[in-house]
Amino acid sequence: MQTVIRDYDNAFIWAEKEIVETEIDEGSFRSVRTHYDDGLYEYKSFLNDMPVVFHKHDLGDNHDFQWIQVTYDENGLVAQRSVTFDNGVETVAEYENGIRVSLFRDDRGDVMDWGWRSITYTPDGELNTRTTTQDSGVVTFERFNDGIRTLHRQDDVANTQDWERIDTEILYSGFYNDDFANVAPFSRTTWFDNGIVKEEVLENGATTSVVWRDEEDIRDWRFKSTSYDTDGGLAGRHIVFDNGIGKIEEFHNGIRSALYKYDTKDALGWRFIRIVYDADGTITLHEKHNDDGSITTSHFDNGIRSETLREDKDDVFEWNTITSHYENGELAYKETTRDNGDTLLDIYENQQRTLRLEIDADGSDPWAVAVTEFGAGGHQTEVYGTAGDLPEPYLNYYQDFLA
C-alpha cells in the first residue's frame, strides 16, 4: 500500500511524504520518503517496525553535509553511520550493540591538514586509539585510557622530517594538550634519521631529564644525559665517550658542585677522578686514582692549590707518600716518605728546588741526616751524624717539618 501526503498549505516543514507498506517473507516492510521545504530528502525503512536504513540527501544545499546514511542491525540498533560533508570530508562510524566502536574520516576535499583519520573506541564507548595521516606525510598514532591520552606516536613515513619516530607517553595518570603542556610527567623519545635517540621526561611543562644515545656511532660519544631540578635549573650531567671516558657533573642552584671522570677502557693514565667545588663553583678538592694504583689528592683554598698528597696504595714505587705544600699557588716544600722509612724534605723557591734534607730512619746509611743544596753551579751534599749536628737554618727546617 502506498500513501502520499502533500503539504499544499505549507503547514509543516516538509512538502511531501510518501509511505509504502509491503508484506514480504520476513514480515511487514515499511518505507517513508520525505521531501522537506529546504530541499532535504529523507528516506527511512522499517521491518516489523524495526529501523533498517535511514539516509538524508541535501538536495537544496542548505546543510553542511551532502549525504547521511544510517544502517541498523537486526535488533534495530545503529550498525553504521556514513556522512559526506560539503567540504569533501567523509566519515564512516561502525557500531556494535548500538555503541560506536570505530570512526573513519577521509579528507577527499583536501580541506584538512590530514588525509585520513581512524578512531577506535572501547566497549564503553570511550576513546581508545586514533590514527591520523598528516598531509606532511607524518602518521600519528594515539592511545587513550579512560579517555585520557597516554601515548602519542609520530612516524615520518614520507621522510620529510629529520626524525623517524617520536613517542610521547604519559608516565602515570594525567593528560597533556596538543602543545604537550602537561599536568602529569610524560616521556618523549625521538629517533632521528642519523641514528641519534633522544629521551626526555617532562613535568608541568618543564623538562626534568634528557638522555641522548648514539646508536649509529656518528658522534664521539655513546651516551649523554642531563637532569634538571624542580625550578628548571641544571642538576646533573653525564656523558660517555667512545674511548670509554665518562664524565658526571652535579649542580646545585645551577652551579657545579662536583665532577667525576672514569676511564673504562684504559685510554688514559688514570681510572677515576673526583673534583669538588664550593657554593660559588670554585674548586676545593681534586682526587685522581691512577692506573698504577697511586692516588693523588689536591686541596685548594679560594681556588688556589694549597696541598697535594700522592699515595702509593699498591706498593708500586719505592715511596709511600709524597706531600707537596704550596704558598699562593707556588710549590714551597715537598715531603717524601720512602718504603724503608727514610724521609725527604725538598725546599723550593720560585718553583726551583734549593735544598733537600734526607733523614735515615732505618739506620741503613752511615749518617743520620744528609743535606743537599742546589744552585746554578750544581749541588753539594753534606752529611751529619745526628740531627743535633745540623747547623742553622737546616736545624730549623728539620724541627719545623720533620721532627
C-alpha positions as CSV (number, residue, x, y, z in Angstrom):
1,M,0.0,0.0,0.0
2,Q,1.3,3.5,-0.9
3,T,0.3,6.7,0.8
4,V,1.3,10.2,-0.4
5,I,0.8,13.2,1.7
6,R,1.4,16.7,0.3
7,D,1.6,19.9,2.3
8,Y,-0.2,22.4,0.0
9,D,-0.8,24.9,2.8
10,N,2.8,24.9,3.9
11,A,1.7,23.9,7.4
12,F,4.7,21.7,8.0
13,I,8.5,21.9,7.3
14,W,8.1,19.3,4.6
15,A,6.4,19.4,1.3
16,E,5.6,15.7,0.6
17,K,5.7,12.4,2.4
18,E,5.4,9.0,0.7
19,I,4.7,5.9,2.8
20,V,4.9,2.5,1.3
21,E,3.9,-0.7,3.2
22,T,4.6,-4.2,1.9
23,E,4.4,-7.7,3.2
24,I,7.5,-9.7,2.5
25,D,8.8,-13.1,3.7
26,E,10.5,-11.5,6.7
27,G,7.4,-9.7,7.7
28,S,6.0,-6.2,7.3
29,F,8.2,-3.7,5.4
30,R,7.6,0.0,5.5
31,S,9.4,2.9,3.9
32,V,9.0,6.6,4.4
33,R,10.3,9.2,1.9
34,T,10.1,12.9,3.0
35,H,10.9,16.0,0.9
36,Y,11.5,18.9,3.2
37,D,10.9,22.6,2.3
38,D,14.6,23.4,2.4
39,G,15.4,20.7,-0.3
40,L,16.4,18.0,2.2
41,Y,15.4,14.5,1.1
42,E,15.0,11.8,3.8
43,Y,14.4,8.1,3.5
44,K,13.6,5.7,6.3
45,S,12.8,2.0,6.1
46,F,11.4,-0.4,8.7
47,L,11.0,-4.2,9.0
48,N,8.3,-5.2,11.6
49,D,8.6,-1.6,12.9
50,M,12.4,-2.0,13.5
51,P,14.6,0.5,11.6
52,V,16.6,-0.9,8.7
53,V,18.2,2.0,6.9
54,F,18.0,5.8,7.1
55,H,19.6,8.4,4.8
56,K,19.4,12.1,4.1
57,H,20.4,13.9,0.9
58,D,20.8,17.7,1.0
59,L,19.4,18.5,-2.5
60,G,18.9,22.1,-1.6
61,D,22.4,22.6,-0.3
62,N,21.2,24.2,2.9
63,H,23.2,22.0,5.3
64,D,26.9,21.3,5.9
65,F,26.5,17.7,4.5
66,Q,25.6,16.2,1.2
67,W,24.6,12.7,2.3
68,I,24.0,10.8,5.5
69,Q,23.2,7.1,5.7
70,V,22.5,5.0,8.8
71,T,22.0,1.3,8.8
72,Y,20.7,-0.8,11.7
73,D,21.3,-4.3,13.0
74,E,18.6,-7.0,13.5
75,N,17.8,-5.5,16.9
76,G,17.1,-2.1,15.5
77,L,20.4,-0.6,16.9
78,V,22.6,1.5,14.8
79,A,25.2,-0.6,12.9
80,Q,26.8,2.0,10.7
81,R,26.6,5.8,10.0
82,S,28.1,7.4,7.0
83,V,28.3,11.1,6.3
84,T,29.6,13.1,3.2
85,F,30.2,16.7,4.2
86,D,30.1,19.7,1.8
87,N,33.8,20.2,2.2
88,G,34.5,16.8,0.9
89,V,35.2,15.1,4.2
90,E,33.6,11.6,4.5
91,T,33.1,9.8,7.8
92,V,32.1,6.2,8.5
93,A,31.2,5.1,12.0
94,E,30.8,1.5,13.0
95,Y,28.7,0.3,15.9
96,E,28.3,-2.9,18.0
97,N,25.2,-3.3,20.1
98,G,24.4,0.4,19.4
99,I,27.8,1.6,20.8
100,R,30.2,3.2,18.4
101,V,33.4,1.1,18.1
102,S,35.2,2.9,15.2
103,L,35.2,6.1,13.2
104,F,36.9,6.6,9.9
105,R,37.3,10.1,8.3
106,D,38.6,10.7,4.8
107,D,39.6,14.2,3.7
108,R,38.7,13.8,0.0
109,G,38.3,17.5,-0.5
110,D,41.8,18.2,0.9
111,V,40.5,20.9,3.3
112,M,42.2,19.5,6.4
113,D,45.9,19.2,7.3
114,W,45.4,15.4,7.3
115,G,44.5,12.8,4.7
116,W,42.5,10.3,6.8
117,R,41.9,9.6,10.4
118,S,40.8,6.3,12.0
119,I,39.5,6.1,15.6
120,T,38.5,3.1,17.7
121,Y,36.5,3.1,20.9
122,T,36.3,0.8,24.0
123,P,33.2,-1.3,24.6
124,D,32.0,1.5,26.9
125,G,32.2,4.0,24.0
126,E,35.3,5.8,25.3
127,L,38.1,6.8,23.0
128,N,40.7,4.0,22.6
129,T,43.0,4.8,19.7
130,R,43.3,7.4,17.0
131,T,45.5,7.1,13.8
132,T,46.0,10.1,11.5
133,T,47.8,10.5,8.2
134,Q,49.0,14.1,8.0
135,D,49.4,15.9,4.7
136,S,53.1,16.3,5.6
137,G,53.5,12.5,5.4
138,V,53.7,12.0,9.1
139,V,51.4,9.3,10.6
140,T,50.3,9.8,14.2
141,F,49.0,7.1,16.5
142,E,47.4,7.9,19.8
143,R,46.3,5.6,22.6
144,F,43.8,6.5,25.4
145,N,43.0,5.1,28.8
146,D,39.7,6.1,30.4
147,G,39.5,8.8,27.8
148,I,42.9,10.2,28.7
149,R,45.7,10.2,26.1
150,T,48.6,8.0,27.3
151,L,50.6,7.6,24.1
152,H,51.2,9.9,21.1
153,R,53.4,8.4,18.3
154,Q,54.5,10.1,15.2
155,D,56.1,8.2,12.2
156,D,57.7,10.1,9.4
157,V,56.7,7.6,6.6
158,A,57.3,10.2,3.8
159,N,60.8,11.1,5.2
160,T,60.0,14.8,5.3
161,Q,61.4,15.4,8.8
162,D,64.9,14.9,10.3
163,W,63.5,12.1,12.5
164,E,61.9,8.7,12.0
165,R,59.7,8.4,15.0
166,I,58.6,10.4,18.1
167,D,56.9,8.7,21.0
168,T,55.3,10.7,23.8
169,E,53.9,8.7,26.7
170,I,52.3,9.6,30.0
171,L,54.2,8.1,32.9
172,Y,51.1,7.9,35.1
173,S,47.6,9.2,35.3
174,G,47.2,12.6,33.7
175,F,46.9,14.3,30.4
176,Y,48.6,16.8,28.2
177,N,47.2,19.0,25.5
178,D,48.3,19.2,21.8
179,D,51.2,21.5,22.8
180,F,52.4,19.0,25.3
181,A,51.9,21.4,28.2
182,N,51.2,18.5,30.6
183,V,49.9,18.2,34.1
184,A,51.5,14.8,34.7
185,P,55.0,13.5,33.9
186,F,55.4,12.1,30.4
187,S,58.3,10.8,28.4
188,R,59.2,11.8,24.8
189,T,61.5,9.6,22.7
190,T,62.8,10.8,19.3
191,W,64.6,8.5,16.8
192,F,66.5,10.8,14.4
193,D,67.4,9.9,10.9
194,N,71.1,9.9,11.7
195,G,70.7,7.2,14.4
196,I,70.7,9.5,17.4
197,V,68.0,8.7,20.0
198,K,66.7,11.4,22.4
199,E,64.7,10.6,25.5
200,E,63.0,13.4,27.5
201,V,61.0,13.4,30.7
202,L,58.8,16.4,31.3
203,E,56.6,17.5,34.2
204,N,54.3,20.6,34.4
205,G,55.6,21.7,31.0
206,A,59.3,21.6,32.2
207,T,62.0,19.2,31.2
208,T,63.3,17.1,34.1
209,S,65.8,15.0,32.2
210,V,67.2,14.4,28.7
211,V,69.1,11.3,27.5
212,W,70.9,11.0,24.2
213,R,72.1,7.8,22.7
214,D,74.4,7.5,19.6
215,E,73.2,4.2,18.1
216,E,74.9,4.6,14.7
217,D,78.3,5.8,16.1
218,I,78.3,9.1,14.3
219,R,79.4,11.2,17.3
220,D,82.5,10.9,19.5
221,W,80.2,9.9,22.4
222,R,77.9,7.0,23.1
223,F,75.6,8.4,25.8
224,K,74.7,11.8,27.2
225,S,72.2,12.7,29.9
226,T,71.1,16.0,31.6
227,S,68.8,16.3,34.6
228,Y,67.1,19.4,36.0
229,D,65.7,20.4,39.4
230,T,62.2,21.4,40.2
231,D,62.9,25.0,39.3
232,G,64.3,24.0,35.8
233,G,67.9,24.6,36.8
234,L,70.7,22.3,35.8
235,A,71.0,19.4,38.4
236,G,73.3,16.8,36.7
237,R,75.1,15.9,33.5
238,H,76.6,12.6,32.3
239,I,78.5,11.8,29.1
240,V,80.2,8.6,28.0
241,F,82.7,9.0,25.1
242,D,83.6,6.4,22.5
243,N,87.0,5.9,24.0
244,G,85.5,4.8,27.3
245,I,86.0,8.0,29.2
246,G,82.9,9.0,31.2
247,K,82.1,12.3,32.9
248,I,79.5,13.0,35.6
249,E,78.7,16.5,36.8
250,E,76.5,17.6,39.7
251,F,75.0,21.0,40.1
252,H,73.3,22.9,43.0
253,N,71.3,26.1,42.2
254,G,72.8,25.9,38.7
255,I,76.4,25.9,39.9
256,R,78.6,22.9,39.5
257,S,79.3,21.2,42.9
258,A,81.1,18.0,41.8
259,L,82.7,16.4,38.8
260,Y,83.5,12.7,38.3
261,K,85.5,11.2,35.5
262,Y,86.1,7.5,34.9
263,D,88.2,5.5,32.3
264,T,86.5,2.2,31.4
265,K,88.8,1.3,28.5
266,D,92.2,2.3,30.0
267,A,92.5,5.1,27.5
268,L,94.4,7.4,29.8
269,G,96.8,7.1,32.7
270,W,94.1,7.2,35.4
271,R,91.0,5.2,36.5
272,F,88.9,7.7,38.3
273,I,88.9,11.5,39.1
274,R,86.8,13.3,41.6
275,I,86.6,17.1,41.8
276,V,84.6,19.0,44.4
277,Y,83.5,22.7,44.2
278,D,82.2,25.1,46.8
279,A,78.9,27.0,46.7
280,D,80.4,29.6,44.3
281,G,81.7,26.9,41.9
282,T,85.3,27.2,42.9
283,I,87.4,24.1,43.1
284,T,88.2,22.8,46.7
285,L,89.3,19.2,46.1
286,H,90.9,17.2,43.2
287,E,91.3,13.5,43.7
288,K,92.8,11.2,41.0
289,H,93.1,7.4,41.1
290,N,95.9,6.5,38.7
291,D,96.4,3.3,36.7
292,D,99.5,2.4,38.7
293,G,97.4,2.3,41.9
294,S,98.5,5.6,43.3
295,I,96.1,8.2,44.5
296,T,96.8,11.9,44.1
297,T,94.7,14.3,46.2
298,S,94.9,18.1,45.9
299,H,93.3,20.6,48.2
300,F,92.5,24.2,47.2
301,D,91.8,27.4,49.2
302,N,89.8,30.0,47.2
303,G,90.6,28.1,44.0
304,I,94.4,28.1,44.7
305,R,96.1,24.8,45.3
306,S,97.4,24.5,48.9
307,E,98.4,20.9,49.2
308,T,98.8,17.7,47.1
309,L,99.1,14.2,48.6
310,R,100.2,11.3,46.5
311,E,99.8,7.8,48.0
312,D,101.3,4.5,46.7
313,K,98.4,2.2,47.5
314,D,99.6,-0.8,45.5
315,D,103.3,-0.5,46.6
316,V,104.5,0.0,43.1
317,F,107.1,2.7,43.9
318,E,109.9,3.0,46.5
319,W,107.9,5.6,48.4
320,N,104.7,5.5,50.4
321,T,103.6,9.1,50.3
322,I,104.6,12.4,48.7
323,T,103.1,15.6,50.1
324,S,103.5,18.9,48.3
325,H,102.7,22.2,50.1
326,Y,102.0,25.4,48.2
327,E,102.1,29.0,49.2
328,N,100.0,31.3,47.0
329,G,99.8,28.5,44.5
330,E,103.6,28.0,44.2
331,L,105.3,24.9,45.4
332,A,107.1,25.7,48.8
333,Y,108.2,22.3,50.1
334,K,107.7,18.6,49.5
335,E,107.8,15.7,51.9
336,T,108.5,12.2,50.7
337,T,108.2,9.0,52.9
338,R,110.1,6.1,51.4
339,D,109.3,2.4,51.8
340,N,112.3,2.0,54.1
341,G,111.1,4.7,56.4
342,D,113.5,7.4,55.2
343,T,112.1,10.9,54.8
344,L,112.9,13.5,52.3
345,L,112.2,17.2,52.6
346,D,112.7,19.4,49.5
347,I,112.5,23.2,49.8
348,Y,111.6,25.3,46.8
349,E,111.9,29.0,45.9
350,N,110.4,30.4,42.7
351,Q,109.4,26.9,41.6
352,Q,113.1,25.8,41.8
353,R,114.4,23.3,44.4
354,T,117.0,24.9,46.6
355,L,117.5,22.4,49.4
356,R,117.0,18.8,50.4
357,L,117.1,17.1,53.8
358,E,117.2,13.3,53.9
359,I,116.6,11.5,57.2
360,D,117.9,8.0,57.6
361,A,115.2,6.4,59.7
362,D,116.2,2.7,59.5
363,G,120.0,3.3,60.1
364,S,121.0,1.8,56.7
365,D,123.2,4.8,56.0
366,P,126.4,5.8,57.8
367,W,124.8,9.2,58.5
368,A,121.6,10.4,60.2
369,V,120.9,13.4,58.0
370,A,122.1,14.4,54.6
371,V,121.7,18.0,53.4
372,T,122.0,18.9,49.7
373,E,122.0,22.4,48.4
374,F,121.1,23.2,44.8
375,G,122.2,26.2,42.9
376,A,123.2,27.5,39.5
377,G,126.6,25.8,39.7
378,G,125.1,22.4,40.6
379,H,124.6,20.8,44.0
380,Q,126.6,20.0,47.1
381,T,125.9,17.4,49.8
382,E,126.9,17.5,53.5
383,V,126.2,14.6,55.9
384,Y,125.7,14.8,59.7
385,G,125.8,12.0,62.3
386,T,122.8,13.2,64.3
387,A,120.0,15.7,63.8
388,G,121.5,17.7,66.6
389,D,124.6,18.3,64.5
390,L,122.6,20.2,61.9
391,P,123.6,23.9,61.7
392,E,121.1,26.6,61.3
393,P,118.9,27.1,59.2
394,Y,119.0,23.3,58.4
395,L,118.1,22.5,62.0
396,N,115.1,24.9,61.8
397,Y,113.8,23.1,58.7
398,Y,114.3,19.8,60.5
399,Q,112.4,20.9,63.6
400,D,109.6,22.6,61.6
401,F,108.9,19.9,59.1
402,L,110.4,16.6,60.1
403,A,110.8,16.3,63.9
